[in-house]
Amino acid sequence: MRTFKFAFVVECASKGRADTQKVEELLDLALKDLIYDDSFIEALDETEAVTIQLIPIPDSFVAPEA
């Protein structure tokens, strides 16, 4: 089995309160779409199965300053 780990950061320019649960759901859906993308599978050189798991890091959620 091969495992690839990536991290990314979402930055918002304006103040506001994010619905982090909804954001997580939308990111999860977007990443799952990759599984059905032939170009993605080809880039991985995979012939059997691909699993993508979104792992939130709640301690890294920074609240806007008051």
C-alpha positions as CSV (number, residue, x, y, z in Angstrom):
1,M,0.0,0.0,0.0
2,R,1.2,3.5,-0.8
3,T,0.1,6.5,1.3
4,F,0.4,10.2,0.2
5,K,-0.3,12.9,2.8
6,F,-1.0,16.5,1.9
7,A,-2.0,19.5,4.0
8,F,-3.6,22.7,2.9
9,V,-4.7,26.0,4.5
10,V,-7.9,27.8,4.0
11,E,-7.6,31.6,4.6
12,C,-10.5,34.1,4.6
13,A,-9.7,37.8,4.2
14,S,-12.8,39.1,6.0
15,K,-14.1,38.6,9.5
16,G,-16.9,36.2,10.0
17,R,-17.9,32.9,11.7
18,A,-17.3,29.9,9.6
19,D,-19.7,26.9,9.7
20,T,-16.7,24.5,10.1
21,Q,-19.0,21.5,10.0
22,K,-20.4,22.6,6.6
23,V,-16.9,23.5,5.4
24,E,-15.7,20.0,6.3
25,E,-18.6,18.4,4.5
26,L,-18.0,20.4,1.4
27,L,-14.3,19.6,1.4
28,D,-15.0,16.0,1.9
29,L,-17.4,15.9,-1.1
30,A,-14.9,17.7,-3.3
31,L,-12.1,15.3,-2.4
32,K,-14.4,12.3,-2.9
33,D,-15.1,13.6,-6.4
34,L,-11.4,13.0,-7.2
35,I,-11.9,9.3,-6.8
36,Y,-14.0,9.3,-9.9
37,D,-11.6,11.5,-11.9
38,D,-9.7,9.4,-14.4
39,S,-6.8,11.9,-14.5
40,F,-6.4,11.6,-10.8
41,I,-6.4,7.8,-10.8
42,E,-4.0,7.8,-13.7
43,A,-1.6,10.3,-11.9
44,L,-1.6,7.9,-9.0
45,D,-0.9,5.0,-11.3
46,E,-3.6,3.0,-9.4
47,T,-5.4,0.0,-10.7
48,E,-7.3,-1.3,-7.6
49,A,-8.7,1.2,-5.1
50,V,-8.2,4.7,-3.8
51,T,-9.4,6.1,-0.5
52,I,-9.3,9.7,0.5
53,Q,-9.8,10.7,4.1
54,L,-10.3,14.3,5.3
55,I,-8.9,14.8,8.8
56,P,-9.8,18.1,10.4
57,I,-7.4,19.7,12.9
58,P,-9.8,21.6,15.2
59,D,-7.0,23.1,17.3
60,S,-5.8,24.9,14.2
61,F,-9.1,26.7,13.6
62,V,-8.3,30.3,14.5
63,A,-11.1,32.6,15.6
64,P,-11.2,36.1,14.3
65,E,-9.9,38.7,16.7
66,A,-12.5,40.9,18.4
